[in-house]
Amino acid sequence: MNDESLATSRTALKILLYSFPTSGHINPTLPLTTELVKRGHEVIYFATQSYAGQIRNAGADFRAIPDIIGIESKKLPFDLQAAKAKDIIPLFANGIANSINAIPELLACARQEAADMVLYDPMCMWGQQIVRLLALPSIAFYTTFPAMGQSPLAQQMALKDSDLLSMVSPVIRILGATIRVNLKDRIPVRPIFPREMLTNAAELNIAPIPRRFVPDGQAFDKRYLFIGPSVARQNEADDFPLERLRNEHTLYISLGTMLNKKPHFFRACLQAFAETEWQVVMSIGKTDPATLGPIPENFIVRPSVPQLKVLQNADLFITHGGMNSTMEGLWHGVPLIAIPSQPEQELVADRIAALGLGVRLNHNDVTPNILRNAVQTIMDQPAYRQRIAAIQAEMHAARGPLQAADAIEQYVDSRKGILAQAGGRGSSVAGNR
């Protein structure tokens, strides 16, 4: 039987999808969701209400989870823009405690779906719990570097001794929630701690990243599939003036969707590129435009822009080094200037520099002159664009969501056969509900 006839004969799956409810985690899952639905599978996507529209547009059936187990920066007890590990890790620990308390409700919803498998983001703590409790075939979908053992990301997540005190209260909350759910609801949950979010490997682990972009990529075994970026088409209507970018040298500047309240940085960009040959698009996020002063004529400044459409027309991208933005920039063949401010972003920026795909700057040292010099460095050296073109070709050849969907179907088929031979749940997998 050839691949085409196998795809035609394969029974449709009902898939539960649990992602961490932030744009950087949800966006890479959407092209895969669309591909799975296109193949006749049913995707039940659990997320916070704010993502309902995007998820439904991708073709999935949306199910709302409690907002308390998501992260909304406006509700945080500290300034996320200046947060350090001792702030972030307890935040995740508190999120774990909240998610454990929500397990009875989420587990009941999951059981009602009578699904065939689970696809989950390892940072989605409630997804990890439900995977274990349902004992369904499950696949992890990473949206950052996978971590194992002493990998760079695992080491980044390790707390210093001085940070341990900040973990005491959150750990007590995790243990308290675990005991309560075990005793009151009689559900055998177990505590999951922050480091485990990215180090618990599934039988199959999919990452929308090129293997060679991962610092220790060759150390990951056959359980890890690196599919290259999962980039959606941006077709929704908007009023962004794309015509101003065509036939111009376009510089795109964005610090992502979370840590972007940085008026000093954006003022430095205005000073660096005002009245130059660059048509500049600057997405300022939560920064108050009134704090920036007059906007030069060669700038388009907005709280948010259609990033994929802008990148299609961009010649250079100044970014915070978030994994999602970095992959989207490379997918569109755009050299990068990375200015990280968080540990994961620092790893991404280091890889950008190590692979010769752009320049890494220290966010504490950014000045107009340093920005101009970084731009000039890339523009003066054709080797940057040559290396970008090579990795872009690799990414497109990897088939991203198509390769992931193939792997998911093959994995469920193999699990069905194994379980059937063992006399286990094989008869209930792959559509025989």
HUNOR-V709969 format. One line per field, one symbol per residue. burial: I if it has 9 or more other ideal C-beta (glycine too) atoms within 8 Angstrom, else O. Layout:
# HUNOR-V709969
burial: ???
This chain:
# HUNOR-V709969
burial: OOOOOIIOOIOOIIIIIIIIIIOIIIIIIIIIIIIIIOIOIIIIIIIIOOIIOIIIOIIIOIIIIIOOIIOOOOOIOOOIOOIOIIIIIIIIIIIIIIIIIIIIOIIOIIOOIOIIIIIIIIIIIIIIIIIOIIOIIIIIIIIIIIIIOOIIIIOIIOIOOOIIOIIOOIIOIIIIIIOIIIOOIOIOIOIIIIIIIIIIIIOIIIIIIIIOIIIOIOOIOOIIIIIIIIIIOOOOOOOIOIOOIOOOOIIIIIIIOOIIOIIOIIIIIIOIIIOOOIIIIIIIIOIOIOOIOOOIOIIIOIOOIIIIIIIOIIOIIIIIIIIIIIIIIIIIOIIIIIIIOIOIIIIIIIIIIOIOIIIIIOIOOIOIOIIIOIIOIIOOOOOIIOIIIOIIOIIOOIOIIOIIIOIIIOIIIOIIIIIIOOOOOIOOIIIOO
